[in-house]
Amino acid sequence: MKQGIFEILSNTALTGSVYKMVLSGDTSAVTAPGQFVNILIEGLFLRRPISVCDYSDKSLTILYKVVGKGTAAMAAMAPGGKLDLLTGLGNGYDLALSGSHPVLLGGGVGVPPLYNLARKLLAQGKTVSVVLGFNTKDEVFYEDEFRALGCDVTVTTVDGSYGKKGFVTDALPEHYTYFYTCGPEPMLKAVYRATATSGQMSFEKRMGCGFGACMGCSCKTITGYKRICKEGPVMRKEEILWES
């Protein structure tokens, strides 16, 4: 974990509620796709955890959805502004287990952390399929960006207004060697049941500190309690114990 001041390079709307922010700063603590940052917002006590969409040596890209005071404040920020970030949080995805043809399944704001993951898997010579799930056409984002990387992309919408009607589990490819996923818990449960291989699932949970001190985001696994912010947010399919 590392604390640093980042400058906002751009902050643009992708949909009516989802924004893309590009930041400049020290990204040396970010070491794996699927990690997240914790952002200090003036006037608010708790930092806001946001997954990393992409990063380079000097820049960081995050995609976020406006759902409350913190993200609403972020949406109003202009280029040139400064933000205090904790970076390098969480464990991230393990690429070594992917096999030759992994499938990436993202639902809504669970899509962003899969972008850097896809880029790294492709750089290893893997064939990458991506399924992006949304409620309706107006919510779709980053389809073109995944295609530009070289992924085989399928979009699903619950209402059938764009792409394939249904959920991400309705668009699983016939053949795949491993899966990676991120999204709301009902989607993760459905992916857990529908997938024929092992895989990794990134969980979303309300956090206090974001770095393992408060124990507020603990969940039970087959090996005991784990903190989503520290030992997670990524867990392997085999270790998950679903709460009823």
Stockholm file with secondary structure:
# STOCKHOLM 1.0

chainA/1-244         MKQGIFEILSNTALTGSVYKMVLSGDTSAVTAPGQFVNILIEGLFLRRPISVCDYSDKSLTILYKVVGKGTAAMAAMAPGGKLDLLTGLGNGYDLALSGSHPVLLGGGVGVPPLYNLARKLLAQGKTVSVVLGFNTKDEVFYEDEFRALGCDVTVTTVDGSYGKKGFVTDALPEHYTYFYTCGPEPMLKAVYRATATSGQMSFEKRMGCGFGACMGCSCKTITGYKRICKEGPVMRKEEILWES
#=GR chainA/1-244 SS CEEEEEEEEEEEESSSSEEEEEEESCCTTCCSTTCEEEEECTTCSSCEEEEEEEECSSEEEEEEECCSHHHHHHHTCCTTCEEEEEEEESCCCCGGGCCSSEEEEEEGGGSTHHHHHHHHHHHTTCCCEEEEEESSGGGCCSHHHHHHHTCEEEEEETTSSSSEESCGGGGCCSCCSEEEEESCHHHHHHHHHHCSSCEEEECCCCCSSSSSSSCTTEEEETTEEEETTTTCSEEEGGGBCCCC
#=GC SS_cons         CEEEEEEEEEEEESSSSEEEEEEESCCTTCCSTTCEEEEECTTCSSCEEEEEEEECSSEEEEEEECCSHHHHHHHTCCTTCEEEEEEEESCCCCGGGCCSSEEEEEEGGGSTHHHHHHHHHHHTTCCCEEEEEESSGGGCCSHHHHHHHTCEEEEEETTSSSSEESCGGGGCCSCCSEEEEESCHHHHHHHHHHCSSCEEEECCCCCSSSSSSSCTTEEEETTEEEETTTTCSEEEGGGBCCCC
//
